[in-house]
Amino acid sequence: MENNNQSPITEDMQKKMDELAEWSANYAKESGFNLNPDKTVVQRLMRGLLENEKKQGQKTCPCRRFTGNKEIDVKSVCPCYYHKDEIGKGGHCLCNLFVK
């Protein structure tokens, strides 16, 4: 039995995840890259972003450490400060939401 300490996805949460995924796909297209084609990865990341927003007040990237220092943490709000450089160098951002 899986115990990942996450609450079940409600209908409202799924709607927010879908809206955020759509926004992310549009952002990627406008920026010249793509949203990860793996829907499972995208859903996991959307959930993480929304949970971080609930806990921290911002959609900070789930793959980045939240420090509590606003000057540092603002760079981790999705799409993060680092994503374009990471995509250019490695073909994807650290969390794999955006890919070439």
Secondary structure, DSSP 4 states (H G I P E B T S, - for coil): ----S-PPPPHHHHHHHHHHHHHHHHHHHHHTSEE-S-HHHHHHHHHHHHHHHHHHSS-B-TTS---S-HHHHGGGBSSPTTHHHHHHHHSB-TTSSEE-
